[in-house]
Amino acid sequence: MSAPILMITPGATRIDVSADSSELVWPQDGRRVTLGRRTLQVLAQFAVPAPADAVAERLEKVTPGSGEAVRGAVRMLLESGVLCEFAPVLPAEVSRRTGLFGAPVTAVGDAVRTAADFVVLGVPHDLGATHRAGSRFGPEALRRASTTVFQVTPSLDGMYDPERDGRLLAGAGIVDAGDLMGEPGGFGGDLLDDLERAVGVVAGAGRVPVVLGGDHSLTLRVVDGLASVHPRIGVLHFDAHHDYGRSRSGVRAGVHHGNFLDWVVGSEAVGCVAQFGIRQLTPREPESSPKVRRWGGLSAIGADLDRIAAELPSDLVWHVSFDVDVLDPAVMPSTGTVLPGGWSYREAVGLVTGLCDRLPVVGVDVVEYLPGPDDAPAVTVAGLLARVLHHVAVSRQGSAR
């Protein structure tokens, strides 16, 4: 039996009593609970519903030896009624919304209680962009366009694909948890914290998080969330740009969409970053690393995918990170940093889905789509994503046998 997912009991108002304590008040029944600073830090981890063990393990990484104290704080919070088991109440306006491919929209905690294979998370964040902003509008634009490509049905019987003479995404459940929203003026930090926690909750429940960006810097936090569940992970990085200069760890100052892989490569949990489609001209070659493998430009198109997969570590699970600028601008003009000479739609589909057939994929993100006046680029991204998810689902179904 899976561990219960906990949430902060709804309706609380926080009143700061001193620098080291605050009082939570439930006006509807007059209940009051005073909490110290450290307990409040534990409570904050449940801003996105999560299992207690996942929170304890996450804080243990930050402060070694704190796990038992965190579990004790969680028990106290449960006994005092500050935390409760997750029981979502969806506002009418949320339940009426349409998610990716027409999937039902629900909260993260509710999504992981379903039998869905995929949980979609929108991240309207582009504060990590160094050139053209606007990818924060990508998640909703992709959702709108996606239903012209594929539509989820309650029976999960998929849709007929005449190119394959078979059904696409048959038996694969998809739910959409909507967009994660940060505080105005918060510079995106709280949104990215919520993203990391939400990805950990989804992955911890055995589902595949599908993250719609947003700029590419958010992938660092997606990898962090996956690493809270999977001790060894690899990243399949499809991009026109290196997004990597040198391996870094520790303080994450100045993270943006052009350097986030510095910290991904520097993470102890990441065993390999495999890059495909890189064609950016740079003053200097990125620092070499035994973790980084690269098939630049068109070199992977038409290559033996069995050989590519065999060259990658066999002890990892993999996250697919797809920057839409890996496509040629003739196909994908709707991105912030276009470069000539990229892939066609069919070349991208063949390579990405072929690798998904051969490697265990536990996460997917699509980033750097900037909506424009023409919906064709959004339809292109949605079509590619539908086929990628189909191959991930088939691979997962095969491994479960």
N, C-alpha and C positions, 0 to 999 in steps of 0.2 A: 504493500500500500504506500502511495507516494505521500511525502510530508505535506502538511497543510500549508497553503499560501496565506501569509498574514498581511493585514493592512492596518493603517491607523483608523481607529474607530471614528466614523464620520461625525461631523457636527462640532468638533472641538475648536475653541478659541484659545490662542496662546497669549498669556500675559507674563512679561518678563518681571520677575520679582527682584532679582539682583543680577550681578555679572555672572554668577555661577548657578543660578536656578531660575526656572520658569514654572508658571502654573498653567495647567490645561483646564479649561472650564467648558462644560457642556450645558449651554443655557437652557436646553429643553427640559433637563431634569435637575439642574443645579449642582451636578457632580463636579468636584474639583480634585485634581491630583497635582502635587508639586514634584518636579523632577529636577535632578542635578544636571550639570553640564554634560557629563559623560553619558548619562542615560539618554539625554536629548540627542546626543550624537548617534547613539544606537537607533533611536526612534526615527531619525531622519533617513536611515537606510530603507525604511518601509514606505517612503513617499511613492515609490512604485511597488505594488504588492510583491512580496518575495518570501521564499521559505526561510525559516530561522537559520538552518544550517548554512545556507548560501551566504547569508549576511555575516555569520560568524566566521566563515572561511575567508570572506572578502576582507574583513577587518583584521583577521589574523595576519594576512599578508602585509597590511600597513603597520600593525603593531604586534610583532611576534609574542606569543604567550597570552594574548588577550582573549582567546577563543572561549574559555570557560566563563570568564567574567561577562562576556557578551551574551552567552546563553543564559546566564543568571539574570541579566538585565531583561532579556526577552521574557523569561518566565514571570518576572515581577510585572512587566508591562501587560502581559496577558491576564494575570490575576487581578490587577487593578482596573482592567477594562480599557486600558489605553490602546492596546492592540486587540484585534479580533480576526477570526478567519475571514478570508476574502468572500464577500457576498455582494456582487455588483448590482447597482441599481442604475439602469441606463436611462438618461433623460430621453424624452420622446424625440427631440431634434437629433440626437446622436443615433438612435436606433433606426431612424429613417434614412441616414446617409448611405451612400453607395461606396464601397471600397474598391480596391484593385480588382479588375475583371468582374466587377459587380458583386464581389464577395461581401458577406455581412460585416458590419462594423461593430466592434465591441471593445471593451477595455482589455488591457494586457492580461490581467489575472484571469478574466473570464475566457480569453482566447486559449490559454494553455490548459484549460479544463476541457476543451473540446477535443475531438479526435483529429483535428486538422493537422496536416503535414507542415504547412507553412503559415507563419504569422507575419503579417506585413506591418512595418513601422515606418511612418513618414517622419523625416527630419528636416524641417524647413530652416536650414542653417547654412549661411554662406559667408560668415564672418572670417572663415579661413581662406577666402579667395583673395588672390593678389592682383587680379586683372579685372575682368568684368564680373560684377555681382549679378544675382538674379536666379541662381539655382535654388534659392529657398522656395521659389514658386514651382519647382519641379515636381514634388510629390503629387500635388493636386492635379496638375496638368496631365501627368502620366495616368492617374486614376481615370480622368475624364476620357482620355483617348483609348484606354485599355479595353473598354467594352466593345469597341469596333473590331478587336482582334479575337478575343476569347471571352466567354461568359460562364461564370460558375453557376451550377444548378444545384438545388437541394439534393438531387439524387446522385450527384458526383459522377455522372456518366460521361463527362467530358464533352468534346465537340469533334465532329468528323473532320479529319485532315486529308484532303484529296492528294496532297503531295506525298504523303506516307501511306495512303490507303489504310488508315487506322485512326484511332481516337486519341486526341491530344488531352493529356492530364486526366484521363479516366481514373476514377477512384482516389484522386488527390484532393484533399480538403484544403481550402484557403480561407483564412479569416484576416480581417484588417483591423488593426488596433488604432487606426487613425494617426494623426500627427502628434508627436511630442512637442509641447509648447513651453518655451522658457519664459522667465520673467522679463518684462520690458526693462531695458537698461542693464540687464545682467550680463551682456556681452557673450551670451550663449553658454556660459560655464555650467549653469544648472541644467540646461537642456542636454548637454553632452553627458553630464553625470547621470541623468535619467535614462539616456540612451544606453549607457554601459550597463546600468542595472536591468533595464528592460531586456536587453539582449541576453544577459545572464539568466533571467527568469525563463525566457522562451527556450533557450538552449538547455537549461537544466530540466525542463519538462520534456525533453526529447523532440522538440519541434525545431524547424529550420527558420531562423529569423531572416526576413527579406526586407532590407533597409532601402528606402527610397530617399536619395539625397536631393538637394544639399551638395555642398562642396566636398572634395575628397578628404579633407582633414578629419572628417567624422569617422573614417574607417579605422583610425587608431583606436577610438573608443569602442567600436564594434569588435575589434580584435581583443581588446581588454575584456569585454563582456564574455566573449567565447572562451577566453583563456581562464575565466573563473570556473568554467565547467570542464573544459578539455585541457589536460595538462600539457599536451604537445600539439601544436597547430602549425599548419602551413598556409601561405597566402598565394593564391593565383591572381596576379596583378595584370590586368589588361588596360593599357594606357599608352598614349603617345609620348608621355613624359616620364622621366626617371622617378621623380618624387623622392629621390634618395641621393644624399651626398656622402654621408658617413654614418657609421653606427653610433647611436647615442642612447644613454639611459639616464635615470635620475630626473632632475628638474626639467619639466616640459615647458620651457620658456620659448615663445615665438613659434609655436607649432602652426603651420599653415598647409594649404593643399599641395605645395611644392616640396615639402620636406617631411611630411608625417611619417614616411617609411623609415626615416632615421631611427625613430623610437620603436617602430615595429620590428626592424631588424635587431635593435638592441634589446628587445624583450627576451627574457630567459625562456618564456613559453613558446616562442616562435622558432621553429626548427628550419624553416626554409621560406624564402620569398621567390617565386618564379614569375618573371616578368615577360610579357608578350606584347609586341607591337611598338616598342619604344623607337621613336624616330626623331626626338628632340636634339637639336644641335646645342652643345654646351661648351663653355670655355675650357673646362677640365673634365676628365673622365671621373665618374664617381669612384669613391674608395672601394677597392675590392673587398669582398667578404665571402667566406665559405658558405654563408647562408643564402647568398643571392645567385640565382641562375637567370640567364637572360637569353631570350630569343627575340632579337630586335627586328623592327620593321616588318617585312613580309616573310621573314625566315621560317616562321612556324606554319605558314599557310602551305598546305600540301605536304607537310612533313609527316613522317611516320609517327602517329600519335602513341602507338604502343612503345616506341623507342623513347619519346619524350617522357611518358609516364614512368618508364623504367629508370630514367635518369633522376627521378625525384625520390626523396626519402619515402620508404614504404611504411614507416611507423607513425605517420601523421594523419590527422583529419584536416580538411582544407576549407578555407573561406574564399569564395569567388568575389573579387572586387573589380567591377567593370566601370571604367571611366568612358563615357560615350565619345570622348575625343579620340579614342583609338580608331574610330570609323573615319573614313575619308570625309572631308568637308562637303563634298558633293552629295553625300548621303546624310551627314550630320552637321549642318551649319549651326545648330542651336546649342552652342557650348561656348564657354568663356575664352578658351585658348586653342583655337583651331590651328592645325598643322596639315600641310598637304601630304599626300601619299599614303593615306590610311587604308583600312580594310573596307571591303564591301559588306553589305548586310549578310549575304550568304557565306562569305569567308568567315565572318565573326561567328555566325551560328555554328558552322561546321567545326571550328576549333574549340569554342567554349563548350558546346554540348559533347563533343568527343572526349574532352578531358573530364567532364562530369560523369561520363559513362565509366571511366577508368579509375576515378579517385573518389574517396568518401567525402562528400561535401556536407558541411554542417552550417554554412551561412552564406548569404548572397547579399551584395549591395550593388546598386546602380547609382552613379553619381555624376555631377557636373552637367546635367541637362538644364538648359536655360530656355524656358518656353518663349516662342515667338509667335508671329501672326499666323504661321502655317502649322497645322496639326500633323503634317506628314512625319516630321522627325519624332514626335511623341509616339505615333503609331509604330514607327520603326523600332523604337526602344521597347515598347510594350510587346511587340511581336517576338523580339529576341528574348525578352524575359520569360514569356510564356513557354518558349521552347527550352530554355535553360531549366526552368522549374520542372517541366515534363521529364527531362532526362535525369534530374536529381531525384524526382519521385520514383521513376522506374528503377534507378540504382538502389534507392533505399528499400523498395519493395523486394528487390532481388536479394539484398543482404539480409532481410528479415526472414527469408525462407530457411 
